Amino acid sequence: MKVISILQGLLTPTIGVVAVYIAWQQWKGNQLRLKMGRYDRRLRVYEEVVKILKIASNGNPEFSEIIDFSAQTAEGDFLFGPKIREYLNDIVSRVAKFRAAHAEYRDINSPGPVPAHYDHNRIVDEMGTQQKWFTDQIVNSLAKNKFGKYLNIS
């Protein structure tokens, strides 16, 4: 009889402990889901960065690709610190400079007269500088290093 009354007395605290444990496990699961959701969204921004860097390092990106990049990475303001936003802005600025230099470029086979203000060396230097910057971001893992602390899941 004593055993039954002791077990009855322990039943309520045991149920309480189990309920607290289940709630704690649910909280941990929700935190992990939030973290993984944030990771997925951050990874998408990084993938867009790599994509535009590859496009720019291989040639002349289309204006629509620049607009798409800006739209796809707009969420970065809320997912990363201010240094990533500066980096994304720098990419857009450099792609625009590269595109402008490429549009201004004229080679020996270009039709029509060469404009008086045309400075071939300056334009070629600008194109080379920007293209090297884009290539360095990928080859030397500079972009990867900038995003590393945000995408490290270890």
C-alpha positions as CSV (number, residue, x, y, z in Angstrom):
1,M,0.0,0.0,0.0
2,K,2.8,2.4,0.9
3,V,4.5,1.7,-2.5
4,I,1.3,2.6,-4.4
5,S,0.9,5.9,-2.5
6,I,4.6,6.8,-3.1
7,L,4.3,6.0,-6.8
8,Q,1.1,8.1,-6.9
9,G,3.0,11.0,-5.3
10,L,5.8,10.8,-7.8
11,L,3.5,10.6,-10.8
12,T,2.8,14.3,-11.1
13,P,6.4,15.4,-10.8
14,T,7.5,12.8,-13.3
15,I,4.9,14.0,-15.8
16,G,6.1,17.6,-15.2
17,V,9.7,16.6,-15.8
18,V,8.8,14.7,-19.0
19,A,6.7,17.7,-20.2
20,V,9.6,20.1,-19.6
21,Y,12.0,17.8,-21.4
22,I,9.7,17.6,-24.4
23,A,9.2,21.4,-24.5
24,W,13.0,21.8,-24.4
25,Q,13.5,19.4,-27.3
26,Q,10.9,21.2,-29.3
27,W,12.6,24.5,-28.6
28,K,15.9,23.1,-29.7
29,G,14.3,21.7,-32.9
30,N,12.7,25.1,-33.7
31,Q,16.1,26.9,-33.2
32,L,17.8,24.4,-35.5
33,R,15.0,24.9,-38.1
34,L,15.4,28.7,-37.9
35,K,19.2,28.3,-38.3
36,M,18.9,26.0,-41.3
37,G,16.4,28.3,-42.9
38,R,18.7,31.3,-42.5
39,Y,21.6,29.2,-43.8
40,D,19.6,28.3,-46.9
41,R,18.8,31.9,-47.6
42,R,22.4,33.0,-47.0
43,L,23.6,30.2,-49.3
44,R,21.3,31.5,-52.1
45,V,22.8,35.0,-51.9
46,Y,26.4,33.5,-52.0
47,E,25.4,31.4,-55.0
48,E,24.2,34.5,-56.8
49,V,27.5,36.2,-56.0
50,V,29.5,33.3,-57.5
51,K,27.2,33.3,-60.5
52,I,27.7,37.0,-61.3
53,L,31.4,36.8,-60.7
54,K,31.7,33.9,-63.2
55,I,29.6,35.8,-65.7
56,A,31.7,39.0,-65.3
57,S,35.0,37.2,-65.4
58,N,34.1,35.4,-68.6
59,G,32.8,38.3,-70.6
60,N,30.4,41.2,-70.8
61,P,27.4,40.7,-68.5
62,E,24.0,41.8,-69.8
63,F,22.2,44.6,-68.0
64,S,19.4,42.2,-67.1
65,E,21.9,40.0,-65.3
66,I,23.0,43.0,-63.2
67,I,19.4,43.8,-62.3
68,D,18.7,40.1,-61.5
69,F,21.7,40.0,-59.3
70,S,20.6,43.1,-57.4
71,A,17.1,41.6,-57.0
72,Q,18.3,38.2,-55.9
73,T,20.7,39.6,-53.3
74,A,18.4,42.3,-51.9
75,E,17.6,40.0,-49.0
76,G,21.3,40.1,-48.0
77,D,20.7,43.4,-46.1
78,F,18.8,41.4,-43.5
79,L,20.9,38.2,-43.5
80,F,24.4,39.6,-43.2
81,G,26.4,42.3,-41.6
82,P,27.0,45.7,-43.3
83,K,30.3,44.4,-44.8
84,I,28.5,42.0,-47.1
85,R,26.2,44.8,-48.3
86,E,29.2,46.9,-49.1
87,Y,30.7,43.9,-51.0
88,L,27.5,43.3,-52.9
89,N,27.4,47.0,-53.8
90,D,31.1,46.8,-54.9
91,I,30.2,43.9,-57.2
92,V,27.4,45.9,-58.8
93,S,29.6,48.9,-59.2
94,R,32.4,46.9,-60.8
95,V,30.1,45.1,-63.1
96,A,28.7,48.4,-64.2
97,K,32.2,49.8,-64.8
98,F,33.2,46.7,-66.7
99,R,30.1,46.9,-68.8
100,A,30.5,50.6,-69.6
101,A,34.2,50.1,-70.6
102,H,33.2,47.1,-72.8
103,A,30.5,49.2,-74.4
104,E,33.0,52.0,-75.1
105,Y,35.7,49.6,-76.4
106,R,36.5,49.8,-80.1
107,D,38.9,47.5,-81.9
108,I,40.5,47.9,-85.3
109,N,37.5,46.2,-86.9
110,S,34.9,48.5,-85.4
111,P,32.9,50.3,-88.0
112,G,32.8,54.1,-88.2
113,P,35.2,56.7,-87.1
114,V,36.8,56.7,-83.6
115,P,35.5,59.4,-81.4
116,A,37.9,62.2,-80.5
117,H,37.6,61.5,-76.7
118,Y,38.3,57.8,-77.1
119,D,41.2,56.6,-75.0
120,H,41.9,53.0,-75.9
121,N,44.5,52.3,-73.3
122,R,42.3,53.6,-70.5
123,I,39.4,51.5,-71.6
124,V,41.5,48.4,-72.0
125,D,43.1,49.0,-68.6
126,E,39.6,49.4,-67.0
127,M,38.3,46.2,-68.6
128,G,41.5,44.3,-67.5
129,T,41.3,45.7,-63.9
130,Q,37.7,44.7,-63.4
131,Q,38.0,41.3,-65.1
132,K,41.0,40.5,-62.9
133,W,39.1,41.6,-59.8
134,F,36.2,39.3,-60.7
135,T,38.6,36.4,-61.4
136,D,40.5,36.9,-58.1
137,Q,37.2,36.8,-56.2
138,I,36.7,33.2,-57.4
139,V,40.2,31.8,-58.0
140,N,41.7,33.2,-54.7
141,S,38.5,32.4,-52.7
142,L,38.0,36.0,-51.7
143,A,34.2,35.8,-52.0
144,K,34.2,32.5,-50.2
145,N,36.2,34.0,-47.3
146,K,33.8,37.0,-47.0
147,F,30.8,34.7,-46.7
148,G,32.6,32.0,-44.7
149,K,31.6,33.1,-41.2
150,Y,28.0,33.2,-42.2
151,L,27.9,29.8,-43.9
152,N,30.0,27.8,-41.5
153,I,27.8,25.2,-40.0
154,S,30.3,23.4,-37.8
